[in-house]
Amino acid sequence: FAFGLLITGVIAWLAAIRRPIVNDPEVAASQLGAPLIGQLEEHGSNLGVEVLATNLSSLSSRGVLVVTGSLEAANNSDLVAGLAEAWTREGRSVLVVDGNLRKPRLSARFGAGLSSVGLTDLLGGLATEVAAVRTVKLPDGPSMSFISCGQAVDHASSLLRSTTARQVLSKLQERFDVVLVDAPPMMDRAEGSALASVADGVVMVVPSGTPSSDLLALRRRLDVLRAPLVGVIYDVDPR
């Protein structure tokens, strides 16, 4: 048994040498070549998200912001909802878009079923903006606007990076101070890259323990897409 533990430890050590991981937020931001917005230390903490919202406001205050991650290692939907709520309470008009078509957590959170009119319907010309945008009342506070993921479609990534998508998002940002999009991870899903390619800014959530090679590959992908990386949020305790 002891020998087995020793062998397991040696194998893990060799793997770490061959594929180093990032456990420092400054290193993560440096490898991606973007400012460090802050650290997400406790999921569901309003105070922590409010700090991130304040820091992000200083870097990008308007336009279409896509919040994505490197891998499917964390639930960024709670972060997106928290940022939107913080900005709404500041008096800004915020539109939240559920762009995570395969795992539409925000749609479920805000009571929008899979049959609800949403993003895919709007981009496909099957619904109007009036029909797609719904109002979400915050507890003891103001309201923000929300677009669900919409119905499942084939070739979703092509739809998301289309000229129509750019036109629709451009029209929406004229109406709202900020359009905040919850997107799937860029390394795992083509939809994440597609949304990043039509955004005014990308916010990258990097979970602790992400391999350094993944961050370098992600930086190359952002360069190819010409996607403007606004900053990095380091997730201390991904789950």
N, C-alpha and C positions, 0 to 999 in steps of 0.2 A: 504493500500500500504506500509506504513512504517513498519507495523507488518510483512508483507511478506518479506521485505528486511531484517528485523532482523532475521527471521527464516532461510532465505537463508544464511546469514552470519554465524549463529550458526552451521548450517549443514556443511558449508565449513570448519569452524574451527575444528569441531569434526573429519572431514575426514582427515585434515592435521595432527591432533594428532595421529590418527590411522595409517596413512600412510605418514610419514614424507618425504619431498622432499629435494633434494640437490640443493642448490643455491650458493655453494662455490666450486671453482675449486680444491682447495687443499683437500677438503673433498671427492670429487669425485675420485681423484687420490688415496687417502688413502684407500678408500673402495675397489677399484679395485686392490690395491697393486702394483701400477706402477708409474713411474715418470710422472710429469705433463709437457707435451711438450710445452703447451702454450694455449692461448685463441683465439678463432675465434670470433672476435668482429663485423666484418662487412663483410658479404658475398660479394664476388666480389672484395675485396680489395687486390691488388697485394702486397702491402707493408706488410700487415698482414700475408699473406701466405708465403712470402719470409722469414719472421722471423720464422714461423713454420718450413719451410723447413730447415733452418739453424740449429734449435734446434734438429730436427729429425735426421739430418745427424750425429750429435754427439752421438746419441743413436744407430742408425742402418744405415749403409752406403751401404750395399749390400744385395743381396738375394731377395726373394719374400716377399713383404710387402702387407698385406691385410688391407685396410682401411674400417672399418665397424662402426656401431653405435649400441646403445642399443635398440632403437625403431625407427619406421618410423616417426621421428619427424623433420628431417632436410634433406636437399639435400647435400649429401657428394660428389656428382659428381664434383661440382665446385671446391671443396677443392682438390680432386685428380688431376684434370686437372691443378690447380694452382701449386701444389707441383711438378708435372711432368715438367711443363714449367720452374719453377725456377731451378730445377736440370739440365735440358737440357741446359739452358743458362750458367750454371756453367761448361759445358763441359762434363757432364756425359751422357752415353748412357742409355736412359730410354725407357722401354716398358710399355705402359699403357694397361691394360686389363679390358674390361667391363664385370664384373662378376655379375652385377645386371640384371639377366635374365628377371625378370618381369617388371622392370622399367629401360630399357637400355638408360639412359639419355646421357651417353657418346657416344654411338653409333649414336644417333641423332645429338649430338653436332659436331661430326667429319664426318658427312655425310654418315654413314653406315646404310643402311636400314635393316629391319628385315630379308630380304632374303640374306644379305651379308654373305659370308663365315667368320666364326669366331670361338669363343672358343668351343662351343658345337660340331661343325664340326671337329675341331682339336682333341678334346678328344675322339670323337666317331670314329676316324680313317677315316673320310669322306673327309678330306682335309689335305694338307701338311702344314708345317710351312711357307713355301714360299708363299703359297696361302693365308694363314690366316693373316700374318703380313703385314700391310700397312703403308705407310709413311705419317705423318702429318707435314706440313710445318707451323712453327710458324710465326706470323707477324713480319717482319723485323728481322728474326733471324734464328737459326738452325732448324733442323727437329728432331722429335721424332717418335717412332714407336708405333703402336696401333693395338690391336686385338679387334674386335667387339664381342658382346655377341653370335652371331651366331643364327642359327635357333632354334625355340622352340622345346624342347624334353620332353618326359615323364620321370619321375624319375630323374630330373636334379640333385638333391642333391647327389644321388648315383653316378652319373657320375663325379661330382666335387670332391668327396672324394675317388675316385678310385685309384688304383695303377697306372693306365695310367695317371691320372691327376698329380700325384707326379712326374712321369717320364718326362712328357711334360714340367712341370714347372722347373724341375731340368735342363733340356736341355736348356730352354730359359735363365735361369740365368747364364749359361756359356757364353752366347752371349752378354748379357746386364749387365751393372753395377747394375741396379735395375729393378725389375719387380713390378710395382705398380698396385694393383688390387682394383677396386671399387666393394665392396661387399654389399649385402643387410644387413639390421639389423639382429643381431644374435637372438634377442628375438622374432622376428616376422617371420623370414624365415629360413627354414632348410638349404637353400643354403649358408647363411651367416656362419653358424657353419661349414658346409662342407669345405668352402674355408679357414676358420681359421685353420682347422685341417691339411691342407697341406702347410701352410705358414711357412716361416722362422721367421716372426714376424707379430704381429697384432697391428694396431693403432686403438684405440677406441675413437670415437667421442661421447661425452656425452652432450646432450642438457641441458640447464639450466631448472631446475624444474623436473628433472628425479627423480622418487621415489627411496628412499634409498634401499627399498627391491628389486627393479629391478637390482640395481648394485650388490647387494650381490648374487642374483641368477645368474647374468652374470659371476661373479667371479667363482662361482661353476662350471658353464658350461665350462669356459676356462680351469679349472683344469681337468675336465673329458676329454676334448679334448686334453689335454697336449699342448695347443696352447700358444706359448710364447708371452705375452703381452709386447710390446716395451714401450708404453706410452699412455697417455691420452691427447686428445685435448678437451677443454671445450668450447662448443658453447654457447656464451653469448646470442645470439639472433637467436634461431632456426626458420627456416621458409622453 
